[in-house]
Amino acid sequence: MTNIDPVPDGLVFNAEGLLPAIIQDDESGDVLMLAWMDHEAIRRTLTSGRVTFWSRSRREYWRKGDTSGHRQYVRSVALDCDGDTLLVRVIQLGAACHTGTRTCFTDREIAALVGDPEASD
């Protein structure tokens, strides 16, 4: 039996062999978090239906929710136009952030001037 690698050719990994994965709620469209994947984490994500990451600090794989119960179930995976970022749409059960918030961006806004597309530059 031939073992076919589901990870597409042409992915652009950084010097550490990683690429960022943006995790988005499939139902609401909210960006939940950003984490890192290597080839093996991508393979596990594509073949298991659950999202797997590479922890840069712990130097190990981690599957979202295995310790917290806040699991992520894959709905789709897309590659950006440069081949260096993944967008993973998920069904999120519970909080996505390790702090317990729904997203890693909840209540963390930075003040910025809001642009006006009607204004002349």
FITILUM-304213 format. One record per residue: x, y, z of N, C-alpha, C in turn; residue in three letters; residue number from 1. Coordinates in nm, 3 decimals, decimal comma. Layout:
N
+---------+---------+---------+---------+---------+---------+---------+---------+---------+------+-----+
!     n.u !     n.v !     n.w !    ca.u !    ca.v !    ca.w !     c.u !     c.v !     c.w ! rest !  nr !
+---------+---------+---------+---------+---------+---------+---------+---------+---------+------+-----+
!       X !       Y !       Z !       X !       Y !       Z !       X !       Y !       Z !  Ala ! NUM !
...
+---------+---------+---------+---------+---------+---------+---------+---------+---------+------+-----+
! end
This chain:
121
+---------+---------+---------+---------+---------+---------+---------+---------+---------+------+-----+
!     n.u !     n.v !     n.w !    ca.u !    ca.v !    ca.w !     c.u !     c.v !     c.w ! rest !  nr !
+---------+---------+---------+---------+---------+---------+---------+---------+---------+------+-----+
!   0,084 !  -0,118 !   0,000 !   0,000 !   0,000 !   0,000 !   0,089 !   0,124 !   0,000 !  Met !   1 !
!   0,057 !   0,220 !  -0,084 !   0,134 !   0,343 !  -0,095 !   0,081 !   0,445 !   0,004 !  Thr !   2 !
!   0,172 !   0,508 !   0,078 !   0,134 !   0,612 !   0,172 !   0,146 !   0,746 !   0,101 !  Asn !   3 !
!   0,034 !   0,808 !   0,070 !   0,033 !   0,934 !  -0,004 !   0,031 !   1,050 !   0,095 !  Ile !   4 !
!   0,123 !   1,144 !   0,077 !   0,133 !   1,262 !   0,163 !   0,027 !   1,363 !   0,121 !  Asp !   5 !
!  -0,067 !   1,400 !   0,211 !  -0,173 !   1,494 !   0,175 !  -0,129 !   1,640 !   0,175 !  Pro !   6 !
!  -0,009 !   1,667 !   0,225 !   0,039 !   1,806 !   0,232 !   0,081 !   1,850 !   0,092 !  Val !   7 !
!   0,022 !   1,959 !   0,043 !   0,053 !   2,001 !  -0,094 !   0,198 !   2,045 !  -0,111 !  Pro !   8 !
!   0,249 !   2,024 !  -0,231 !   0,382 !   2,074 !  -0,265 !   0,376 !   2,226 !  -0,276 !  Asp !   9 !
!   0,491 !   2,288 !  -0,265 !   0,499 !   2,432 !  -0,287 !   0,474 !   2,518 !  -0,165 !  Gly !  10 !
!   0,454 !   2,457 !  -0,048 !   0,440 !   2,538 !   0,073 !   0,572 !   2,608 !   0,102 !  Leu !  11 !
!   0,564 !   2,729 !   0,152 !   0,683 !   2,808 !   0,182 !   0,696 !   2,818 !   0,334 !  Val !  12 !
!   0,787 !   2,740 !   0,388 !   0,813 !   2,740 !   0,532 !   0,923 !   2,840 !   0,564 !  Phe !  13 !
!   0,923 !   2,893 !   0,688 !   1,030 !   2,984 !   0,728 !   1,157 !   2,904 !   0,760 !  Asn !  14 !
!   1,260 !   2,972 !   0,807 !   1,389 !   2,908 !   0,833 !   1,380 !   2,798 !   0,938 !  Ala !  15 !
!   1,279 !   2,805 !   1,025 !   1,260 !   2,702 !   1,128 !   1,170 !   2,589 !   1,080 !  Glu !  16 !
!   1,129 !   2,594 !   0,953 !   1,044 !   2,489 !   0,899 !   0,898 !   2,504 !   0,937 !  Gly !  17 !
!   0,856 !   2,626 !   0,968 !   0,719 !   2,653 !   1,013 !   0,650 !   2,751 !   0,921 !  Leu !  18 !
!   0,517 !   2,748 !   0,927 !   0,438 !   2,853 !   0,863 !   0,321 !   2,887 !   0,955 !  Leu !  19 !
!   0,273 !   3,012 !   0,950 !   0,162 !   3,052 !   1,036 !   0,030 !   2,995 !   0,986 !  Pro !  20 !
!  -0,054 !   2,961 !   1,081 !  -0,189 !   2,914 !   1,051 !  -0,288 !   3,005 !   1,124 !  Ala !  21 !
!  -0,369 !   3,073 !   1,045 !  -0,475 !   3,158 !   1,101 !  -0,596 !   3,068 !   1,124 !  Ile !  22 !
!  -0,648 !   3,070 !   1,245 !  -0,762 !   2,985 !   1,278 !  -0,886 !   3,074 !   1,286 !  Ile !  23 !
!  -0,987 !   3,040 !   1,206 !  -1,108 !   3,121 !   1,194 !  -1,231 !   3,037 !   1,225 !  Gln !  24 !
!  -1,324 !   3,096 !   1,300 !  -1,450 !   3,029 !   1,330 !  -1,531 !   3,016 !   1,202 !  Asp !  25 !
!  -1,570 !   2,896 !   1,166 !  -1,640 !   2,872 !   1,041 !  -1,780 !   2,933 !   1,041 !  Asp !  26 !
!  -1,841 !   2,943 !   1,157 !  -1,978 !   2,994 !   1,164 !  -1,983 !   3,146 !   1,172 !  Glu !  27 !
!  -1,902 !   3,206 !   1,259 !  -1,908 !   3,352 !   1,281 !  -1,811 !   3,430 !   1,193 !  Ser !  28 !
!  -1,706 !   3,365 !   1,145 !  -1,602 !   3,434 !   1,070 !  -1,498 !   3,501 !   1,158 !  Gly !  29 !
!  -1,514 !   3,493 !   1,290 !  -1,417 !   3,553 !   1,382 !  -1,280 !   3,486 !   1,367 !  Asp !  30 !
!  -1,174 !   3,568 !   1,369 !  -1,039 !   3,513 !   1,375 !  -1,016 !   3,474 !   1,520 !  Val !  31 !
!  -0,989 !   3,347 !   1,543 !  -0,975 !   3,296 !   1,679 !  -0,833 !   3,305 !   1,732 !  Leu !  32 !
!  -0,737 !   3,272 !   1,648 !  -0,599 !   3,266 !   1,694 !  -0,505 !   3,251 !   1,575 !  Met !  33 !
!  -0,378 !   3,262 !   1,602 !  -0,272 !   3,231 !   1,507 !  -0,174 !   3,140 !   1,578 !  Leu !  34 !
!  -0,134 !   3,034 !   1,511 !  -0,035 !   2,943 !   1,568 !   0,053 !   2,892 !   1,454 !  Ala !  35 !
!   0,148 !   2,807 !   1,485 !   0,247 !   2,762 !   1,387 !   0,232 !   2,614 !   1,357 !  Trp !  36 !
!   0,258 !   2,580 !   1,232 !   0,255 !   2,440 !   1,189 !   0,381 !   2,409 !   1,108 !  Met !  37 !
!   0,429 !   2,287 !   1,125 !   0,532 !   2,236 !   1,035 !   0,465 !   2,133 !   0,944 !  Asp !  38 !
!   0,542 !   2,068 !   0,861 !   0,487 !   1,971 !   0,766 !   0,404 !   1,865 !   0,839 !  His !  39 !
!   0,457 !   1,811 !   0,948 !   0,387 !   1,704 !   1,019 !   0,257 !   1,755 !   1,084 !  Glu !  40 !
!   0,258 !   1,874 !   1,141 !   0,135 !   1,930 !   1,200 !   0,028 !   1,950 !   1,093 !  Ala !  41 !
!   0,070 !   1,994 !   0,976 !  -0,024 !   2,011 !   0,865 !  -0,080 !   1,875 !   0,825 !  Ile !  42 !
!   0,007 !   1,775 !   0,813 !  -0,038 !   1,640 !   0,777 !  -0,140 !   1,588 !   0,878 !  Arg !  43 !
!  -0,110 !   1,604 !   1,005 !  -0,202 !   1,557 !   1,110 !  -0,336 !   1,630 !   1,102 !  Arg !  44 !
!  -0,330 !   1,761 !   1,078 !  -0,453 !   1,841 !   1,067 !  -0,537 !   1,795 !   0,949 !  Thr !  45 !
!  -0,473 !   1,773 !   0,835 !  -0,545 !   1,733 !   0,713 !  -0,603 !   1,593 !   0,721 !  Leu !  46 !
!  -0,544 !   1,506 !   0,803 !  -0,587 !   1,366 !   0,805 !  -0,667 !   1,327 !   0,928 !  Thr !  47 !
!  -0,676 !   1,416 !   1,027 !  -0,745 !   1,377 !   1,151 !  -0,877 !   1,449 !   1,175 !  Ser !  48 !
!  -0,897 !   1,565 !   1,110 !  -1,017 !   1,643 !   1,136 !  -1,007 !   1,731 !   1,259 !  Gly !  49 !
!  -0,894 !   1,726 !   1,328 !  -0,866 !   1,812 !   1,444 !  -0,739 !   1,890 !   1,414 !  Arg !  50 !
!  -0,729 !   2,011 !   1,470 !  -0,615 !   2,098 !   1,440 !  -0,497 !   2,063 !   1,530 !  Val !  51 !
!  -0,380 !   2,043 !   1,467 !  -0,256 !   2,017 !   1,538 !  -0,157 !   2,128 !   1,506 !  Thr !  52 !
!  -0,085 !   2,174 !   1,608 !   0,014 !   2,280 !   1,593 !   0,151 !   2,230 !   1,638 !  Phe !  53 !
!   0,253 !   2,310 !   1,608 !   0,387 !   2,289 !   1,662 !   0,411 !   2,399 !   1,764 !  Trp !  54 !
!   0,440 !   2,362 !   1,886 !   0,470 !   2,459 !   1,991 !   0,617 !   2,498 !   1,984 !  Ser !  55 !
!   0,641 !   2,625 !   1,953 !   0,779 !   2,672 !   1,945 !   0,845 !   2,676 !   2,081 !  Arg !  56 !
!   0,769 !   2,705 !   2,186 !   0,829 !   2,713 !   2,320 !   0,853 !   2,575 !   2,381 !  Ser !  57 !
!   0,759 !   2,482 !   2,364 !   0,773 !   2,349 !   2,422 !   0,843 !   2,250 !   2,329 !  Arg !  58 !
!   0,858 !   2,291 !   2,200 !   0,922 !   2,206 !   2,100 !   0,851 !   2,071 !   2,088 !  Arg !  59 !
!   0,716 !   2,076 !   2,078 !   0,638 !   1,954 !   2,064 !   0,506 !   1,984 !   1,994 !  Glu !  60 !
!   0,443 !   1,879 !   1,942 !   0,312 !   1,895 !   1,880 !   0,207 !   1,909 !   1,988 !  Tyr !  61 !
!   0,104 !   1,986 !   1,957 !  -0,011 !   1,993 !   2,048 !  -0,137 !   2,004 !   1,966 !  Trp !  62 !
!  -0,235 !   1,927 !   2,009 !  -0,364 !   1,928 !   1,943 !  -0,458 !   2,010 !   2,030 !  Arg !  63 !
!  -0,513 !   2,113 !   1,972 !  -0,597 !   2,206 !   2,047 !  -0,708 !   2,129 !   2,118 !  Lys !  64 !
!  -0,715 !   2,149 !   2,250 !  -0,822 !   2,091 !   2,329 !  -0,788 !   1,963 !   2,402 !  Gly !  65 !
!  -0,672 !   1,903 !   2,376 !  -0,640 !   1,778 !   2,443 !  -0,629 !   1,793 !   2,594 !  Asp !  66 !
!  -0,584 !   1,908 !   2,642 !  -0,577 !   1,929 !   2,787 !  -0,690 !   2,018 !   2,838 !  Thr !  67 !
!  -0,734 !   2,113 !   2,756 !  -0,838 !   2,208 !   2,801 !  -0,979 !   2,162 !   2,770 !  Ser !  68 !
!  -0,995 !   2,076 !   2,672 !  -1,128 !   2,036 !   2,627 !  -1,187 !   2,132 !   2,525 !  Gly !  69 !
!  -1,117 !   2,242 !   2,496 !  -1,163 !   2,343 !   2,401 !  -1,113 !   2,305 !   2,261 !  His !  70 !
!  -1,182 !   2,213 !   2,199 !  -1,136 !   2,151 !   2,075 !  -1,171 !   2,232 !   1,950 !  Arg !  71 !
!  -1,093 !   2,208 !   1,846 !  -1,115 !   2,269 !   1,715 !  -1,130 !   2,157 !   1,613 !  Gln !  72 !
!  -1,244 !   2,160 !   1,541 !  -1,271 !   2,061 !   1,437 !  -1,262 !   2,128 !   1,301 !  Tyr !  73 !
!  -1,181 !   2,072 !   1,215 !  -1,153 !   2,130 !   1,084 !  -1,278 !   2,129 !   0,996 !  Val !  74 !
!  -1,303 !   2,244 !   0,932 !  -1,409 !   2,255 !   0,831 !  -1,348 !   2,277 !   0,693 !  Arg !  75 !
!  -1,238 !   2,352 !   0,685 !  -1,168 !   2,369 !   0,558 !  -1,028 !   2,422 !   0,586 !  Ser !  76 !
!  -0,940 !   2,401 !   0,490 !  -0,803 !   2,451 !   0,498 !  -0,771 !   2,514 !   0,362 !  Val !  77 !
!  -0,719 !   2,637 !   0,365 !  -0,682 !   2,706 !   0,241 !  -0,541 !   2,762 !   0,255 !  Ala !  78 !
!  -0,475 !   2,771 !   0,142 !  -0,340 !   2,825 !   0,133 !  -0,347 !   2,964 !   0,073 !  Leu !  79 !
!  -0,270 !   3,059 !   0,126 !  -0,273 !   3,193 !   0,068 !  -0,196 !   3,197 !  -0,065 !  Asp !  80 !
!  -0,205 !   3,311 !  -0,132 !  -0,149 !   3,325 !  -0,267 !   0,003 !   3,310 !  -0,272 !  Cys !  81 !
!   0,072 !   3,334 !  -0,162 !   0,218 !   3,320 !  -0,158 !   0,263 !   3,181 !  -0,113 !  Asp !  82 !
!   0,169 !   3,101 !  -0,067 !   0,203 !   2,966 !  -0,022 !   0,270 !   2,961 !   0,113 !  Gly !  83 !
!   0,261 !   3,073 !   0,190 !   0,333 !   3,076 !   0,317 !   0,244 !   3,094 !   0,440 !  Asp !  84 !
!   0,111 !   3,085 !   0,422 !   0,018 !   3,098 !   0,534 !  -0,104 !   3,011 !   0,508 !  Thr !  85 !
!  -0,152 !   2,946 !   0,612 !  -0,275 !   2,866 !   0,602 !  -0,389 !   2,939 !   0,670 !  Leu !  86 !
!  -0,508 !   2,920 !   0,617 !  -0,631 !   2,963 !   0,683 !  -0,709 !   2,836 !   0,713 !  Leu !  87 !
!  -0,729 !   2,810 !   0,841 !  -0,800 !   2,690 !   0,883 !  -0,932 !   2,734 !   0,946 !  Val !  88 !
!  -1,041 !   2,697 !   0,881 !  -1,174 !   2,728 !   0,933 !  -1,218 !   2,611 !   1,019 !  Arg !  89 !
!  -1,268 !   2,642 !   1,139 !  -1,297 !   2,537 !   1,237 !  -1,433 !   2,558 !   1,304 !  Val !  90 !
!  -1,481 !   2,450 !   1,362 !  -1,586 !   2,458 !   1,462 !  -1,512 !   2,459 !   1,595 !  Ile !  91 !
!  -1,526 !   2,568 !   1,670 !  -1,456 !   2,585 !   1,797 !  -1,549 !   2,547 !   1,911 !  Gln !  92 !
!  -1,507 !   2,454 !   1,995 !  -1,580 !   2,421 !   2,116 !  -1,510 !   2,487 !   2,233 !  Leu !  93 !
!  -1,576 !   2,582 !   2,298 !  -1,516 !   2,652 !   2,411 !  -1,424 !   2,764 !   2,365 !  Gly !  94 !
!  -1,337 !   2,804 !   2,454 !  -1,245 !   2,916 !   2,429 !  -1,133 !   2,873 !   2,335 !  Ala !  95 !
!  -1,092 !   2,966 !   2,248 !  -0,977 !   2,938 !   2,161 !  -0,847 !   2,979 !   2,228 !  Ala !  96 !
!  -0,853 !   3,079 !   2,316 !  -0,732 !   3,133 !   2,378 !  -0,700 !   3,061 !   2,509 !  Cys !  97 !
!  -0,572 !   3,044 !   2,535 !  -0,529 !   2,980 !   2,660 !  -0,566 !   3,062 !   2,783 !  His !  98 !
!  -0,603 !   3,190 !   2,764 !  -0,645 !   3,274 !   2,877 !  -0,792 !   3,252 !   2,912 !  Thr !  99 !
!  -0,862 !   3,175 !   2,828 !  -1,003 !   3,146 !   2,854 !  -1,100 !   3,232 !   2,775 !  Gly ! 100 !
!  -1,049 !   3,324 !   2,692 !  -1,137 !   3,407 !   2,611 !  -1,172 !   3,334 !   2,480 !  Thr ! 101 !
!  -1,281 !   3,375 !   2,421 !  -1,328 !   3,310 !   2,298 !  -1,222 !   3,315 !   2,188 !  Arg ! 102 !
!  -1,157 !   3,433 !   2,171 !  -1,050 !   3,447 !   2,073 !  -0,925 !   3,499 !   2,142 !  Thr ! 103 !
!  -0,813 !   3,487 !   2,078 !  -0,688 !   3,542 !   2,132 !  -0,684 !   3,695 !   2,117 !  Cys ! 104 !
!  -0,785 !   3,751 !   2,052 !  -0,788 !   3,895 !   2,027 !  -0,897 !   3,965 !   2,108 !  Phe ! 105 !
!  -0,974 !   3,892 !   2,187 !  -1,082 !   3,949 !   2,266 !  -1,029 !   4,048 !   2,368 !  Thr ! 106 !
!  -1,086 !   4,170 !   2,368 !  -1,050 !   4,276 !   2,464 !  -0,903 !   4,315 !   2,458 !  Asp ! 107 !
!  -0,842 !   4,308 !   2,341 !  -0,701 !   4,343 !   2,327 !  -0,678 !   4,444 !   2,214 !  Arg ! 108 !
!  -0,779 !   4,529 !   2,191 !  -0,765 !   4,629 !   2,084 !  -0,660 !   4,733 !   2,118 !  Glu ! 109 !
!  -0,594 !   4,779 !   2,014 !  -0,496 !   4,886 !   2,024 !  -0,556 !   5,008 !   1,955 !  Ile ! 110 !
!  -0,546 !   5,124 !   2,017 !  -0,601 !   5,245 !   1,960 !  -0,537 !   5,273 !   1,824 !  Ala ! 111 !
!  -0,622 !   5,301 !   1,725 !  -0,573 !   5,332 !   1,591 !  -0,670 !   5,429 !   1,526 !  Ala ! 112 !
!  -0,616 !   5,518 !   1,445 !  -0,700 !   5,609 !   1,369 !  -0,777 !   5,526 !   1,268 !  Leu ! 113 !
!  -0,908 !   5,549 !   1,265 !  -0,994 !   5,474 !   1,173 !  -0,991 !   5,544 !   1,038 !  Val ! 114 !
!  -0,959 !   5,471 !   0,935 !  -0,952 !   5,527 !   0,800 !  -1,090 !   5,548 !   0,741 !  Gly ! 115 !
!  -1,100 !   5,644 !   0,652 !  -1,225 !   5,677 !   0,585 !  -1,206 !   5,658 !   0,435 !  Asp ! 116 !
!  -1,268 !   5,555 !   0,377 !  -1,250 !   5,530 !   0,233 !  -1,310 !   5,639 !   0,146 !  Pro ! 117 !
!  -1,395 !   5,724 !   0,202 !  -1,455 !   5,832 !   0,127 !  -1,367 !   5,958 !   0,124 !  Glu ! 118 !
!  -1,269 !   5,964 !   0,213 !  -1,182 !   6,081 !   0,221 !  -1,077 !   6,074 !   0,111 !  Ala ! 119 !
!  -1,040 !   6,190 !   0,059 !  -0,933 !   6,192 !  -0,041 !  -0,799 !   6,189 !   0,032 !  Ser ! 120 !
!  -0,707 !   6,114 !  -0,022 !  -0,574 !   6,099 !   0,044 !  -0,482 !   6,210 !   0,011 !  Asp ! 121 !
+---------+---------+---------+---------+---------+---------+---------+---------+---------+------+-----+
! end
